[in-house]
Amino acid sequence: MLMSSYDQLLVIVSFIVAFLASYTALDMAGRVATSTGKVARVWLFGGGFAMGVGIWSMHFIGMLAMSLPMVMSYSASLTVVSMVIAVAASIFALWIVCYGELPWYRLCGGAAIMGSGVVAMHYTGMAALAIQPGIIWDWRWIWLSVVIALVASGVALWLAFRLRQGIGRLALMRSGAAMIMGVAIAGMHYTGMAAASFPMDSHATHLGVNSNWLAILVVVVTLAILGITLLVSMLDARLQARTSVLASSLAEANRELAQLALHDNLTRLPNRILLEDRLDQAINKATREDSQFALMFMDLDGFKAVNDAFGHHIGDSLLIAVAERMREKVEGHHTLARLGGDEFVLLIEIDDPNDAAVVVDSLVKAVERPFAISRYELVVSLSIGIAVFPGDGHDERELMFNADAAMYH
């Protein structure tokens, strides 16, 4: 048998390519998992292509690293077929880990298919060696390489699934996982290479591609593909992060604007705009379900005297305290709103008009108790007018007018 040796530099390069291909696989899994629609499909096929080229390149560089006492050449068609197999297996692997869950049976099935694809890629690539007579195989090493490929595929799928989404030290974790996956891929390759022996009279047919310049070409092209893929992925991730921050800030701004537009700035109760919308909804619901609700118009007696005597800042504090007490006394489906000044409105669902009287009694008693504002003890009272739908009005304007008139009466 011919004695073979390995170019140590190319062996190291093959390990580096295996690591980069593994890291690309983990990164692409994250990109696909966080994307939707056409974008997800682009990342799936683009990432699968880059990953497959990386795995195939590692295998091919490992073959080119092997030195034999003869000129080696390769069948172009079988070499291309081996690359296609690697790309197809990579796309399948990304699809497995990026959608839904990954139960054990799916993991095992995916590992079997991906491992078979890696084995097929490797031995198709070995068959591309244009030499006569053919390679003599040691089946013990072949079966060992198959086992390594299956186990490595299972581990790779599990790691890719676990690390497809995350925060914090995700890049460091992916680097460690890529190192494990790269060693496993390289281990499978060199185990498969150990299964091949070459007869003493082996010679190249000189029909294939010469390997003198092939190693440099494959390394440069592969590193370019993997580098560009990772660079685009990093830029996309940064753009997604900025977009997410912008969207979050915009949503927060919209919530604040809605709060300002629909709520009273002082008491944080709904304002007239929101009350009118709630009243319109209440009328529609009561009409549809043949039910009742009460609209209560409320005014603070003695508030003007407090404002004039102690100043607006004490008056504002008193309004806040009154709103808090009324809010504590109201239960069930209701809307307590402030229209402005010392005017409040309560919209509440009831089963019977007497229910409204019970609510009014609790509100009056709650507001009658003295308020301790700053160093003052302030006393005000509450006047309330009640309008019940549908008996005291059939639309918003009529209900508000009647409740206001009842309060002044």
N, C-alpha and C positions, 0 to 999 in steps of 0.2 A: 504494500500500500504506500501511496505517496504521503510524505510527512508534510503536515500543514502547520503554519504559524499565524499569529495575528499581529496586525499593526496596532500597537498600544494606543496611539493617538486616535485612530478611527474607532477603536473600542470605547474610548472615553467619550468621543463625540456621539457615538450611538447611545450611550447612557444619557447624555445631556438631551438628545433629541427625544428619547423615551420619556424623560422627566417633563419636557416642554409639552409633548403630546398629551401626557396625563393631566398636566395643569390646564391645558386648553380644554380637555374634556370636562373637567370639573367646573371651569369658568363658563363654558357654553351651557352646561346643565343649569347653572344659575340664570343665565340670560334667557333661556327658553322658558324656564319656570316662572319668570317674572314678566314675560311678554304674552301678548294675546294676538289672535288673528294672523294676518300675513306676516307681521313682524316675528312672531314665534316660529313660523315656518321658515322664514329666512335664516334665523339663528340656528334652527334645527339642521337644515341642509348645509348651510355655510359652515357651521361649527362641526358637523359630522364630516364634511369634506376635509377641513383642516386637520381634525383629529385623525382621520383615516390616513391622510397623507403622512402625518407625523409617525404613526405606528408603522406604516409600510416603509417609510424612509429609514427608521431605526433598524428594521429588519434588513433592508437592502445595504445600509452602511455596514452592518455587521457582516454581511456576506462579502462586501468589498474589502473588509478588514482582514479576511482570510487570505493568506498567501500560499500559493502552491508553485512548485517548480515548473510552471507552464503558464502561458498566456491564457487568461480567462475571459470569456465573452458570454453574452446573455441573449436569450431569445426576446426580442422586443415585444412580441404579442403576449407571451406568457408573463412577462414583467408587468405589462399594462393590466392583464387580467388579475394578477395578484394585488395590484393597487386598487382596482375596482372592488375586489372582495373586501379589502381593508376599509374602504370608504363606506360600503354598504353595511358592514358590521358595526361601524362607528355610528352611523345614522340610526341604526336599530337600537344601539345602546343608549343614545341620547333620548330616543322616543320612550324607551322603557322607564327611565328614571325621572322624566319630566312631566308625566301626566298621571294624576290620581295617586293612589297608594302603591306600595310595593310589598305585598304579602310574600311569604316565603316561597310559595309555589310559583309565583310570577318571577321572583328573583332567581330561582333555580332554573326555570325555563329560559329566562333571558341569558343567564350565565352559560347554559348549554349551547344556545344559538350563537352568542357572541364568541364563546371559546372555540366553537367549531369553525367560525369565520376566521379567527386568528390562526388556527391550525391550518386551514385551507390556504390562507394567504401565505403562510410561511413555506409550506411544502410546494405550493405552486411556484413561488419565487425560487425555491431550490431547483425545481424542475426546469426553470428557465436557463440554468447553466448549460451553455452549448458545448458539451464535452462528449467524447466517445472513448471507451464504453461508458455506460451509465453509472450512477452513484450506487454503491452497495450500502444498504441500510441496516442498522442495528435496531431491531424492533423494541428492545428493552428501553433504549433511550427515546424512541418515538413515543411509546406509551407514557413514559415519564413526562415528556414535553406536553402531551395531551392533557394529563392530569394537572400540570402546572397551569396550562392555558385556561382550563375550566375553573380552577380555584381562583386564579388571578382575575378572571372575568367576573366571578361572583363578588369578590372583594371590591373590584373597581366599581361595579354597579351599586353596591351597598354604600360605598363611600360617596359616590356621586350623588346618590339620592339623599343621603344624610346632610351633605354640604351644599345642596343646590340653593338653599336660602339660609340666611343668617346675618348676624351683625357682629360688630366688635372685631375679634381676632380671626375673622373668617379667612382672610388671605393667608395668614400664617398656618392655619389648619389645613387649607387647601394645598399649601406647599408641602407640608408633611405627608398628606395623603398622596400627593403626586409623586413624592419620592418613593413611597411604598409601591405604588402602581408601576412606576418606571422600572424599579428593580425586578418586579414580578414579570413585566413584559420582556425585559432583557434576559431574565433567567430562562423564560420559556424559549426565547430565540436561541441562546447559546446551548441550551440542552438539545434542541433540535439539530443544531449544527454538529454537536458531538455524535449524533446518530449517523452522520454521513462519513463514508470512507471512499477513497478514490483509488482505483487499481493503478499499478505501476505504469501500465501502458496508456493511461488516460492522456488525451490530447484535445485541444480546442478545435472545434470545427471551423472557427473563424467566420461563422455566418451571422453572429450576433453583434451586439454593441460592445465595443472595446471598453475595458474598465479603467484605462489609464486616466481619463479625464472625468469619468462618470461619478466618482466619489465626491469631487469638489462641486460638480454641478448639482448633485442630489442634496448635499449639505446646504449649499447656498439657497437653492430654491425652497427647500423645506423650512429652513430658518426664516426666510422671508415670508412664507405663507403663515407660519405659526406666529411670527412677530406681528405681522399686519393684523391677523385675527385678534390677537390679545390686545393690541393697541386700540383697534376699533371697539372692542368690548369694553375696555377701560373708559374710553371717551363716552360710550353710550351709558355706562354705569354712572359716570359723573353727571352726564346730562339728565339722566333719570332722577338722580338725587336732588339736583338743583330744581328740576321740574316739580318734584314732590314737595320740596320746601316752599316753592312758590305757590303751589296749589293749596298747601296747608295754610300759608299766610293769607291767601286770597279768601279761603273758606272762613278763617277767623275774622277777617275784615268784614265779610258779608254778614257773619253772625252779629258782629258789633253794630253794623249799620241797621240790621233788622231790629236789634234791641233798641237802638236809638229812635228808629222810625215808629215802632209799635208800642213802646213803653214810656212811661213817665220818668223823666230824668231824676226826679227827687225821690219818689217812693218805690220806683221800679215796678209799679203796678201797670197793667195794660192801660193805654191811653184811649182817646175817643175813636181813633181809626180802628184799633183792634177790637174795641167794644162793639162798634157797628158791625164788623165782620162776624163776631161771635153771636150778636143778636140776630143777624140774618140767618145764620146756621141754626140757631135755636128755633126761630119761626118755622123754617123748613122742616126740621125734625118733628116739632110738635104737631104741625099740620099733617105730616106723613103718618105719625104714630098715634094721632089723636090724644096727645098728652098736654100737660100744662107746664108753665114756668112763670116765675115772678121776676119783675123788674123793679128794683128798689132805688129810688133817688134819695141821696143823703146829703145833709148839709150840717156843718159844725156850728152850733150856737155858741157865741162868745169868742170865736176865733179872732175876729177883727180887733176886739179889745186887747187880746194877748199880743197880736202883731203890733198894734199902736203903742202899747205900754213897754214891751220888752225888745222889740226889734224883729226884723225879718229872720235873722238867723235862729232865734228862739222859736219863731213861728214855724220855720221849716222843720226844726227838730220835733216840734209837736205833731206836725202832719205825718212825719215818718213813724212816730210812736203810735199814733192813732191807726195808721194803715196796718202796722204790725199786730195790734190788738184785734182789729177786725178780721185780719187774715187767720188768726188763731181760732176764732169763733165760728168760722164758716167751714162746713164739711160738704162732701159730695161733689157732684159735677157743677161747677160754678165759675163765674168770672167776676172778680172784684177790680174795678177800674177807677182811676182818678181823672176827672174831666178838666181839672184846673182849679186853682184857688183852694177852697175848702169843700169842693163838691166831689162826691164819690157816687159810684153806681155799682149795684150788685145785681148780677144776673144769675139766677139759681133755679135748678129744676125742682119741682114740687109734685107731690101726689094729690094734695088738697090745699085750698087757700089757707087753712089754719096752720099749715106747715110754715108759711111765710111769716105768720104772726109769731111763731116760736123763734124763728131766726131773728126777727126784728127785736124781740124782747132781750135776747142774749147780746145783741150788738149794743143796744141802748145801755144796758147795765155795764158792759165792758168799758164803754167810753166815759161813763159817768164817774168812774173811779179816778182820783187825782193822778196827774202825770208829774213825775219828778224829772224836770228838764233843767240841766245845769244846776244852779242852786235854788231854783224856784219850784214851787208846787202849784201846778196849773190845773184848773178845772174848766171843762167844756162839756156841752151836752150834744145830743144827736137828734136831729129831726129827720124823719124818714117818711117818704110817700111810696105806696105800693100800687103797682099795676100788674094784673094777672092776665096772661094770654090763655084763651082768646077772649075772655069776657070783657076786658078793659081796653081792648085795642087789637086790630088785625095786622098792623104794620109797624115798622120801627118808629116812624115819626109819631104816630098816635099813642103808642105805648110810652115813649119818652115824655110827651106832653102831659099825659094823664098822671104819670108818676110824679112829675115835677109839680103839677097842680095839687096833687094829694099832699105832697110835702108842705107846701105853703099853707094849705088849708089846716 
